[in-house]
């Protein structure tokens, strides 16, 4: 059977399970006694193992099976979860992720077998009883233990002259559908008698919450060997051990165990109930969803984009006719188009949790590597943004979080010395702000040393010693320059000056901006502001001579008319205006795009654009109005033009360039 058609589904679901393993293992590391977490981790590992086996990824299956054995021992109370065990489990998840990366790239799992990791997992189970083993209650003299109900059923069977058998059944290691195979066993055995007990429970067997072994207790008239042979006739049954239970070999389950153990059992049962309830709720939710290939959504978005373009064209034609019915039809078409656009945009929206969820594990490893103590607090994970933006957010946020941990958070002893808590705090948050999504990375570390930044800039020849009247923002801007770093020593984490440069470049490619707020000794906050979508935006159309340009509305603060005499010239010929006691530099869009500016006017139309807290006035000839525009990429040959972020097709078929607000304010 060709399994390649299921590869995409396997990759998506495997990613989800690996992420679930990481998330729950981080929680388990903090609460090693929480058996509900062990159960969740076991289920994810078990499902991943089954999926890998189905797809024929044998090495991945073997590694997950070894991991599952360790989790099963912890789940059954035979093993205490220790930091050393957690380290091995985390390495296992890393190896599984590496397998998945190879599968994504090549369609195969590669040749790496991870024998040492499998041996390390097996060694955990092979160690003698010590700090990992949980003391068990001695049950000498009791061969078979059942609850009151089962014991009474067995006693009645003996009274009626029936036989009672116990079968220990082991499935083949390559069995893919264990619950289905167990169902066949149950059905076959019920031909000969009645099954009164199973271990694990019937529900757990149906949910495949067992390894490759299960046992059943049967009441039957038939001889034991006949039933055993019937079970062995079922395929993928490796071994069947059959024992007859005789009078005196049965005892009721002890109820007077250690109080602590009983309480623990009760807690586990309650926890499992909660987990199952949550799982059922999740199943109800997921049953109403469907996975859709992102390419299909792109096609749908392109069709909506074309509809918006033709709508704009019809609106232009409608102005030539003074027909009320025609105008009403156009208005109705606009409402439908807007609703369709909003619906498609909602379909493309995904929560930033897709990116955020990978960071707790990364920061845990980073804290160990740096020898620091800090807590990562995340909020706003349900904030939604366009899928294309989410896919590009990972690298910038990784750089900012590593920067906060390495540059921002101090060593524990230094923090205590400065009157701070020993453990640092790094906040990662997301929220909507109008048509933008804002992501903040904040730490309570030492802040940016502006003097050190200035000295580094002088050393690199970026700044002259006599230039001392720089603003805080101008000094911070040096940090975003290529090859600029304040670290004296290059490590595998920092010192090469590529981190913040990558952040700025990537965010600006996404049509966003980065702001920095810092206070020495208190901490630093990086603020990323991004558009909700990269497909369709609202823009202000302006003209310069006969050319039309589009400026994104989200970056416009206001539009003002300025008299010629209100424009002042300051140092180096720069022009400014005073607007409500605020100095705002102005630029002629004519000069920016390479045209001769028109200076013989009494009044100028100025569009005030913003980049963070920085404002710049752009002088244009005319305003054509606000309009929904479809962003088209410039293509490979024109992508290096930093002033232009894209192009759009107007209603009359002409092309207008979309200006990049980040470049207008430079």
C-alpha distance (Angstrom), angle and dihedral (degrees) to the residues before:
residue distance angle dihedral
X1 . . .
X2 3.81 . .
X3 3.82 107.2 .
X4 3.82 95.8 177.8
X5 3.81 90.5 94.2
X6 3.83 88.2 65.4
X7 3.82 95.3 47.8
X8 3.81 95.2 98.2
X9 3.80 91.6 50.7
X10 3.81 90.7 47.1
X11 3.82 92.1 51.8
X12 3.82 93.3 49.5
X13 3.80 94.4 47.1
X14 3.82 93.4 41.8
X15 3.82 89.4 54.3
X16 3.79 89.8 52.2
X17 3.82 92.3 50.2
X18 3.82 93.8 46.3
X19 3.79 89.7 50.0
X20 3.81 89.3 49.0
X21 3.82 89.7 50.8
X22 3.81 91.1 52.1
X23 3.81 94.1 46.7
X24 3.80 96.0 46.8
X25 3.81 94.1 42.4
X26 3.81 90.0 55.2
X27 3.82 88.1 53.5
X28 3.81 91.2 45.5
X29 3.80 90.6 52.6
X30 3.80 88.0 59.4
X31 3.84 94.1 41.3
X32 3.83 106.8 29.6
X33 3.83 92.3 168.8
X34 3.82 94.1 58.3
X35 3.81 103.8 109.8
X36 3.80 92.7 -176.8
X37 3.81 88.1 66.5
X38 3.81 90.7 48.8
X39 3.80 88.0 52.7
X40 3.82 91.9 50.4
X41 3.81 91.9 48.7
X42 3.80 91.3 46.4
X43 3.81 91.3 52.1
X44 3.81 92.8 50.3
X45 3.82 92.2 47.4
X46 3.81 91.1 45.9
X47 3.81 93.2 50.4
X48 3.80 91.6 45.9
X49 3.80 90.3 51.2
X50 3.80 91.6 51.9
X51 3.80 92.4 47.7
X52 3.82 92.1 49.0
X53 3.81 90.7 49.3
X54 3.79 92.0 49.5
X55 3.82 90.9 52.3
X56 3.80 91.9 46.7
X57 3.82 96.8 -112.7
X58 3.79 94.8 144.4
X59 3.83 99.5 173.5
X60 3.79 91.6 50.6
X61 3.80 89.6 48.1
X62 3.82 93.5 50.6
X63 3.79 93.1 49.0
X64 3.82 92.3 48.7
X65 3.81 90.1 47.2
X66 3.83 91.0 55.3
X67 3.80 89.2 48.6
X68 3.81 90.4 48.1
X69 3.82 91.0 54.5
X70 3.81 91.2 56.5
X71 3.81 91.2 47.6
X72 3.81 91.2 47.9
X73 3.82 89.9 54.4
X74 3.81 90.2 50.1
X75 3.79 90.9 46.5
X76 3.82 92.4 51.1
X77 3.80 91.3 50.4
X78 3.81 95.1 -110.9
X79 3.79 94.0 114.5
X80 3.78 135.6 44.2
X81 3.79 116.1 -141.3
X82 3.82 108.6 -120.2
X83 3.83 131.9 177.6
X84 3.82 90.2 -104.2
X85 3.80 91.3 54.2
X86 3.81 90.4 47.8
X87 3.81 90.6 53.0
X88 3.81 90.7 54.4
X89 3.81 91.3 46.8
X90 3.81 91.6 50.2
X91 3.82 90.0 50.6
X92 3.80 88.0 51.2
X93 3.80 91.7 53.9
X94 3.83 89.3 48.6
X95 3.81 89.1 53.0
X96 3.82 91.0 49.1
X97 3.80 89.4 50.7
X98 3.82 89.4 50.5
X99 3.81 89.6 51.9
X100 3.80 89.3 51.4
X101 3.83 92.5 49.9
X102 3.82 89.5 53.5
X103 3.81 90.6 47.5
X104 3.82 90.4 51.7
X105 3.81 91.2 49.7
X106 3.82 100.7 40.6
X107 3.79 109.2 11.4
X108 3.83 89.8 -119.2
X109 3.80 132.4 82.9
X110 3.82 94.6 -123.8
X111 3.78 127.2 -131.0
X112 3.82 101.1 -71.9
X113 3.82 109.0 118.9
X114 3.84 99.4 -178.4
X115 3.80 89.7 -142.0
X116 3.82 92.4 164.5
X117 3.79 91.3 54.5
X118 3.81 92.4 47.8
X119 3.83 88.7 49.5
X120 3.82 90.4 49.2
X121 3.83 90.4 53.0
X122 3.80 91.7 46.9
X123 3.82 90.4 47.1
X124 3.81 89.6 59.3
X125 3.79 89.5 61.6
X126 3.81 93.0 40.6
X127 3.80 96.8 56.3
X128 3.82 118.5 107.9
X129 3.77 120.4 -104.9
X130 3.77 108.1 -74.2
X131 3.75 137.7 111.1
X132 3.79 91.1 -16.2
X133 3.79 99.8 48.5
X134 3.77 122.0 86.8
X135 3.82 114.8 -138.4
X136 3.80 110.5 -110.8
X137 3.79 126.9 -147.9
X138 3.79 112.4 -107.3
X139 3.78 113.7 -115.1
X140 3.78 101.2 179.4
X141 3.79 116.7 166.6
X142 3.80 94.2 25.4
X143 3.75 114.2 105.5
X144 3.81 101.5 170.5
X145 3.77 125.2 20.2
X146 3.80 125.1 -168.9
X147 3.76 136.5 162.8
X148 3.81 121.9 -97.7
X149 3.81 95.0 -92.5
X150 3.83 94.9 53.0
X151 3.84 93.1 44.2
X152 3.83 90.8 54.4
X153 3.83 90.4 49.2
X154 3.82 89.9 51.7
X155 3.82 92.2 48.3
X156 3.83 91.4 50.5
X157 3.82 89.7 49.5
X158 3.81 91.1 54.4
X159 3.81 90.4 48.3
X160 3.82 88.9 54.8
X161 3.80 92.2 48.4
X162 3.84 94.9 -109.5
X163 3.80 126.4 142.6
X164 3.83 125.1 -116.5
X165 3.80 117.8 -150.2
X166 3.78 134.5 -177.7
X167 3.84 117.3 -152.4
X168 3.83 121.8 -165.5
X169 3.81 105.6 -160.9
X170 3.79 125.2 -166.3
X171 3.82 120.7 -166.3
X172 3.78 125.1 -147.2
X173 3.83 113.0 -88.6
X174 3.82 90.0 -124.3
X175 3.81 93.2 54.7
X176 3.81 107.2 128.2
X177 3.82 101.9 -175.0
X178 3.79 102.7 43.9
X179 3.79 97.1 165.5
X180 3.82 91.0 51.3
X181 3.82 90.3 50.1
X182 3.83 90.9 48.5
X183 3.82 89.3 50.1
X184 3.83 89.7 56.3
X185 3.82 89.3 50.9
X186 3.82 91.8 50.9
X187 3.80 92.0 48.0
X188 3.83 92.3 48.1
X189 3.82 93.7 48.6
X190 3.82 92.3 47.7
X191 3.83 87.2 63.8
X192 3.83 87.2 70.1
X193 3.79 103.5 34.9
X194 3.80 148.4 -41.6
X195 3.82 126.3 -51.1
X196 3.81 107.2 -140.9
X197 3.81 100.5 171.9
X198 3.80 140.9 18.1
X199 3.76 133.3 -174.4
X200 2.97 115.8 -122.5
X201 3.80 97.8 28.7
X202 3.81 121.5 -94.0
X203 3.82 89.7 -108.9
X204 3.81 92.0 53.7
X205 3.80 90.8 47.9
X206 3.81 90.5 51.2
X207 3.82 89.4 49.8
X208 3.85 89.9 46.8
X209 3.81 90.7 -120.3
X210 3.80 92.4 151.4
X211 3.76 136.8 76.9
X212 3.84 116.9 -124.2
X213 3.81 98.2 -59.4
X214 3.78 134.3 74.1
X215 3.80 135.8 157.5
X216 3.80 134.1 -143.4
X217 3.80 132.8 -166.6
X218 3.81 114.3 -143.6
X219 3.81 136.6 -169.1
X220 3.82 111.5 -151.7
X221 3.82 145.8 148.3
X222 3.81 90.9 -142.2
X223 3.82 123.8 94.4
X224 3.79 115.1 -95.5
X225 3.82 95.3 -120.0
X226 3.80 92.5 56.9
X227 3.81 91.7 55.8
X228 3.82 91.3 44.3
X229 3.82 91.7 53.1
X230 3.80 90.4 49.9
X231 3.80 91.1 53.6
X232 3.83 91.4 47.7
X233 3.79 89.9 53.2
X234 3.82 88.7 69.0
X235 3.79 112.8 92.3
X236 3.83 121.6 -110.9
X237 3.83 92.5 27.9
X238 3.78 106.4 132.0
X239 3.81 101.9 -176.6
X240 3.83 140.7 -6.9
X241 3.79 122.1 -160.2
X242 3.80 112.6 -164.6
X243 3.81 125.5 -165.5
X244 3.78 130.8 174.3
X245 3.79 114.6 -134.2
X246 3.78 112.1 -140.5
X247 3.76 134.1 -168.8
X248 3.79 112.8 -70.9
X249 3.81 94.0 25.5
X250 3.80 95.0 90.3
X251 3.77 127.4 81.0
X252 3.76 133.8 175.6
X253 3.79 117.4 -107.4
X254 3.81 109.5 -92.6
X255 3.78 113.1 -108.7
X256 3.80 96.4 -176.0
X257 3.77 98.8 70.6
X258 3.76 121.7 138.3
X259 3.80 108.9 -53.8
X260 3.76 91.1 -127.1
X261 3.79 92.4 55.6
X262 3.82 93.0 48.8
X263 3.79 90.9 50.7
X264 3.77 89.9 49.4
X265 3.84 91.6 51.1
X266 3.80 90.6 49.8
X267 3.77 90.7 49.6
X268 3.81 91.5 49.9
X269 3.81 92.0 50.4
X270 3.80 91.6 49.7
X271 3.78 91.5 46.9
X272 3.78 92.4 50.6
X273 3.80 89.4 52.0
X274 3.78 91.0 54.4
X275 3.79 92.0 47.4
X276 3.80 91.6 50.6
X277 3.79 91.1 49.1
X278 3.78 90.9 51.0
X279 3.78 90.0 46.8
X280 3.82 90.8 51.9
X281 3.80 90.7 50.1
X282 3.79 89.5 49.5
X283 3.81 90.9 49.7
X284 3.79 90.2 52.1
X285 3.78 90.0 52.3
X286 3.78 96.6 44.5
X287 3.79 91.3 49.1
X288 3.81 86.7 68.3
X289 3.79 94.4 53.3
X290 3.78 133.7 74.9
X291 3.80 131.7 -162.7
X292 3.80 112.5 -118.5
X293 3.79 125.8 -169.4
X294 3.82 109.4 -113.3
X295 3.82 89.7 -131.8
X296 3.81 89.6 64.3
X297 3.79 89.9 53.2
X298 3.81 89.3 49.7
X299 3.81 90.0 53.7
X300 3.81 90.2 49.4
X301 3.80 91.0 48.2
X302 3.82 91.3 50.2
X303 3.81 90.4 52.1
X304 3.81 90.9 50.5
X305 3.80 88.5 48.1
X306 3.80 91.2 54.1
X307 3.81 89.0 48.5
X308 3.82 90.5 54.1
X309 3.81 90.7 49.7
X310 3.80 93.4 51.3
X311 3.83 89.7 44.3
X312 3.82 89.0 56.6
X313 3.79 89.4 49.4
X314 3.82 92.6 51.1
X315 3.81 89.4 48.9
X316 3.80 88.3 55.0
X317 3.80 91.5 51.1
X318 3.82 91.8 46.1
X319 3.80 90.5 64.7
X320 3.81 89.0 66.6
X321 3.81 92.0 60.3
X322 3.76 126.3 59.8
X323 3.80 95.8 -151.7
X324 3.81 117.9 138.7
X325 3.83 95.0 -158.6
X326 3.78 90.4 48.7
X327 3.80 91.0 52.1
X328 3.83 91.8 48.3
X329 3.82 90.4 51.7
X330 3.80 90.0 50.7
X331 3.81 91.2 50.2
X332 3.81 90.6 50.1
X333 3.82 90.5 48.7
X334 3.81 89.1 51.2
X335 3.82 91.8 52.4
X336 3.81 91.8 49.0
X337 3.81 92.1 46.3
X338 3.80 91.9 49.0
X339 3.82 91.7 49.0
X340 3.81 91.2 47.9
X341 3.79 90.6 48.8
X342 3.82 91.7 50.2
X343 3.82 91.2 48.1
X344 3.81 93.1 51.0
X345 3.80 90.9 46.2
X346 3.82 90.6 53.3
X347 3.80 90.1 51.6
X348 3.82 89.9 53.1
X349 3.79 92.7 48.0
X350 3.80 117.5 102.6
X351 3.82 129.0 176.5
X352 3.81 117.8 -100.8
X353 3.80 85.6 -124.8
X354 3.83 84.8 91.2
X355 3.81 86.8 71.4
X356 3.80 100.5 28.7
X357 3.80 94.4 55.3
X358 3.80 93.4 70.1
X359 3.81 94.9 56.7
X360 3.86 104.8 71.8
X361 3.80 90.8 64.4
X362 3.80 92.1 44.7
X363 3.82 92.1 50.7
X364 3.82 91.9 47.5
X365 3.81 90.2 56.3
X366 3.81 90.9 43.0
X367 3.82 92.6 54.0
X368 3.80 90.1 53.8
X369 3.79 92.9 46.7
X370 3.82 93.5 49.9
X371 3.80 95.5 39.2
X372 3.81 90.2 -126.5
X373 3.77 134.0 130.5
X374 3.78 120.1 -133.4
X375 3.78 141.1 138.6
X376 3.80 125.1 -132.6
X377 3.80 112.3 -143.4
X378 3.80 116.6 -170.3
X379 3.80 128.1 -168.3
X380 3.79 136.8 170.3
X381 3.82 94.0 35.0
X382 3.82 88.8 149.7
X383 3.82 91.7 60.8
X384 3.80 106.3 122.7
X385 3.79 128.0 -138.5
X386 3.80 136.0 163.7
X387 3.82 114.4 -68.3
X388 3.82 92.8 -123.7
X389 3.81 91.0 56.4
X390 3.82 94.0 46.2
X391 3.81 90.7 53.7
X392 3.82 90.3 56.0
X393 3.81 98.1 44.3
X394 3.80 98.1 77.4
X395 3.82 100.7 81.2
X396 3.84 97.6 45.6
X397 3.81 92.1 49.1
X398 3.80 92.3 46.5
X399 3.82 89.3 54.7
X400 3.82 92.9 47.8
X401 3.81 94.0 47.7
X402 3.80 92.6 47.0
X403 3.80 88.2 47.1
X404 3.82 90.7 52.6
X405 3.81 91.9 49.1
X406 3.81 96.8 43.6
X407 3.83 104.0 33.1
X408 3.80 101.9 21.7
X409 3.80 111.6 39.3
X410 3.81 113.4 67.5
X411 3.80 127.3 -140.4
X412 3.84 112.3 -82.5
X413 3.83 94.3 -110.2
X414 3.81 91.7 49.2
X415 3.83 91.0 50.7
X416 3.81 91.9 51.1
X417 3.81 89.7 48.0
X418 3.82 89.7 53.3
X419 3.79 92.4 50.6
X420 3.79 95.3 -104.5
X421 3.82 128.7 127.6
X422 3.79 111.7 -85.8
X423 3.80 91.1 -119.7
X424 3.80 118.2 62.7
X425 3.80 127.0 -138.7
X426 3.80 127.4 -131.5
X427 3.80 116.9 -175.4
X428 3.80 123.9 -159.3
X429 3.80 113.0 -174.1
X430 3.80 139.4 164.1
X431 3.80 132.4 -166.3
X432 3.80 141.7 156.9
X433 3.79 120.6 -101.7
X434 3.80 110.5 -177.5
X435 3.80 108.8 -62.4
X436 3.79 91.0 -14.0
X437 3.77 136.1 79.9
X438 3.80 115.3 -139.7
X439 3.81 122.7 -154.0
X440 3.80 119.5 -170.9
X441 3.80 129.7 -165.4
X442 3.80 110.0 -168.1
X443 3.80 132.6 173.3
X444 3.80 133.6 -176.1
X445 3.80 92.8 -139.0
X446 3.79 133.0 117.6
X447 3.80 97.5 -62.5
X448 3.80 126.6 -135.9
X449 3.79 116.3 -46.3
X450 3.82 99.2 -136.6
X451 3.80 93.3 -171.3
X452 3.80 91.1 54.8
X453 3.81 90.1 48.9
X454 3.81 89.9 51.1
X455 3.81 92.0 49.6
X456 3.82 91.4 49.7
X457 3.80 89.3 50.4
X458 3.82 90.2 52.8
X459 3.83 91.1 47.7
X460 3.81 90.8 52.7
X461 3.80 92.7 47.8
X462 3.79 93.6 -114.0
X463 3.79 92.7 117.9
X464 3.78 135.7 32.0
X465 3.79 119.3 -129.7
X466 3.79 92.5 -121.8
X467 3.84 91.0 57.9
X468 3.79 96.8 90.4
X469 3.81 100.2 136.8
X470 3.81 95.3 82.2
X471 3.79 120.1 137.9
X472 3.80 121.5 -122.6
X473 3.82 90.4 -106.8
X474 3.81 92.8 51.8
X475 3.82 90.3 52.7
X476 3.81 92.0 47.9
X477 3.82 90.0 51.2
X478 3.83 88.6 68.2
X479 3.82 88.6 67.8
X480 3.81 89.8 65.7
X481 3.79 94.0 54.9
X482 3.84 119.0 107.1
X483 3.83 115.4 -92.9
X484 3.81 92.7 8.2
X485 3.82 116.3 135.4
X486 3.79 134.5 153.4
X487 3.81 91.5 -151.8
X488 3.80 113.5 109.4
X489 3.79 92.9 -159.3
X490 3.81 126.4 49.7
X491 3.82 113.9 -131.5
X492 3.78 133.4 170.0
X493 3.81 87.0 -94.7
X494 3.80 104.9 44.2
X495 3.76 148.5 -14.3
X496 3.81 99.6 88.6
X497 3.79 96.5 90.3
X498 3.79 97.2 -127.6
X499 3.82 101.6 109.6
X500 3.81 106.0 79.0
X501 3.80 92.1 31.3
X502 3.83 88.3 59.6
X503 3.80 90.5 46.7
X504 3.81 94.1 52.5
X505 3.80 94.5 44.0
X506 3.80 94.6 48.8
X507 3.81 95.6 44.2
X508 3.80 92.3 49.1
X509 3.81 89.8 48.9
X510 3.80 86.0 57.4
X511 3.80 90.1 52.9
X512 3.80 93.3 -105.5
X513 3.77 138.8 114.3
X514 3.81 138.9 -135.2
X515 3.81 124.6 -135.4
X516 3.80 127.3 -172.7
X517 3.79 129.0 -154.3
X518 3.78 119.0 -178.5
X519 3.78 140.6 169.4
X520 3.77 120.6 -169.3
X521 3.77 111.5 -112.5
X522 3.83 92.3 6.5
X523 3.78 105.7 68.0
X524 3.80 146.2 -101.3
X525 3.79 134.8 -90.6
X526 3.81 124.3 -158.8
X527 3.81 113.0 -161.9
X528 3.81 119.1 -161.5
X529 3.81 115.8 -166.4
X530 3.81 116.1 -166.9
X531 3.81 136.3 173.0
X532 3.79 115.6 -108.5
X533 3.79 91.0 -123.0
X534 3.78 140.9 14.4
X535 3.81 95.2 -153.6
X536 3.82 110.7 64.1
X537 3.80 125.6 13.0
X538 3.77 139.5 167.0
X539 3.78 112.5 -107.5
X540 3.78 140.0 178.4
X541 3.81 112.0 -124.9
X542 3.81 113.9 -143.4
X543 3.81 133.7 174.5
X544 3.77 133.3 -134.6
X545 3.81 111.0 -173.5
X546 3.83 101.4 -44.6
X547 3.79 95.7 -27.7
X548 3.83 124.7 101.7
X549 3.79 122.8 -146.3
X550 3.82 132.2 -178.3
X551 3.81 123.9 -138.5
X552 3.86 117.1 -167.7
X553 3.82 109.2 -111.5
X554 3.81 91.0 -140.7
X555 3.82 90.2 67.9
X556 3.84 96.0 47.1
X557 3.77 117.9 96.9
X558 3.81 98.9 -178.5
X559 3.81 145.3 -38.5
X560 3.81 121.9 -120.2
X561 3.80 138.4 177.3
X562 3.82 111.3 -128.8
X563 3.78 126.1 -164.7
X564 3.79 116.3 -127.9
X565 3.81 92.5 -118.0
X566 3.84 90.9 55.1
X567 3.79 91.4 65.0
X568 3.80 109.3 92.8
X569 3.81 128.1 -164.6
X570 3.81 117.4 -137.7
X571 3.83 135.3 173.0
X572 3.81 118.0 -20.0
X573 3.80 91.1 8.7
X574 3.79 95.3 -68.6
X575 3.81 116.1 156.5
X576 3.80 123.9 -137.8
X577 3.78 140.2 173.3
X578 3.80 131.2 -153.9
X579 3.79 112.2 -126.9
X580 3.81 116.2 179.1
X581 3.82 90.8 -25.1
X582 3.80 91.7 -50.5
X583 3.80 122.4 119.1
X584 3.81 110.9 -131.6
X585 3.82 122.4 -177.1
X586 3.81 114.1 -136.4
X587 3.79 133.7 -153.3
X588 3.81 133.0 -168.2
X589 3.81 110.7 -120.9
X590 3.83 85.7 -149.5
X591 3.81 90.6 64.6
X592 3.82 93.1 42.9
X593 3.83 92.6 56.2
X594 3.82 94.5 39.8
X595 3.82 101.5 -99.4
X596 3.81 131.0 125.2
X597 3.83 110.5 -95.7
X598 3.81 119.4 -122.6
X599 3.80 105.9 -125.9
X600 3.83 103.0 165.5
X601 3.79 96.0 87.5
X602 3.76 130.6 113.2
X603 3.83 92.4 -149.0
X604 3.77 132.9 28.0
X605 3.81 129.3 -157.5
X606 3.81 108.5 -130.0
X607 3.81 123.9 -167.1
X608 3.82 109.5 -157.3
X609 3.81 108.9 -146.4
X610 3.78 124.7 -173.6
X611 3.77 135.9 -148.0
X612 3.76 106.5 -173.4
X613 3.79 104.5 -53.5
X614 3.81 93.6 -22.7
X615 3.83 115.9 101.9
X616 3.81 129.3 -162.7
X617 3.81 129.5 -179.3
X618 3.82 117.1 -136.8
X619 3.84 116.6 -160.3
X620 3.82 113.5 -143.2
X621 3.82 133.8 173.6
X622 3.81 101.4 -127.6
X623 3.80 142.1 -5.1
X624 3.81 115.1 -128.9
X625 3.79 96.3 -175.4
X626 3.78 143.2 -102.8
X627 3.80 120.0 -56.3
X628 3.80 143.0 165.9
X629 3.78 106.6 -108.6
X630 3.78 133.1 -170.6
X631 3.81 113.6 -130.1
X632 3.79 114.4 -132.4
X633 3.80 121.3 -172.5
X634 3.80 118.4 -117.0
X635 3.79 94.0 -130.3
X636 3.77 131.4 -125.0
X637 3.81 98.0 -58.7
X638 3.81 97.4 52.7
X639 3.82 101.1 33.6
X640 3.82 91.9 100.4
X641 3.83 93.3 67.2
X642 3.80 100.4 103.8
X643 3.82 96.3 -170.7
X644 3.82 91.8 61.8
X645 3.82 118.7 61.1
X646 3.80 95.7 -178.0
X647 3.79 145.7 -47.4
X648 3.79 137.1 -101.4
X649 3.78 135.9 -156.7
X650 3.79 113.7 -124.8
X651 3.80 127.2 -145.8
X652 3.82 93.4 -94.9
X653 3.81 91.1 52.6
X654 3.81 96.0 -104.3
X655 3.80 121.8 130.6
X656 3.81 123.6 -119.8
X657 3.80 124.8 -168.0
X658 3.82 118.5 -126.6
X659 3.80 112.0 -134.8
X660 3.80 120.2 -137.0
X661 3.85 107.2 -126.2
X662 3.81 90.6 -154.8
X663 3.79 90.3 62.7
X664 3.81 94.3 43.8
X665 3.81 91.2 60.6
X666 3.82 96.9 46.7
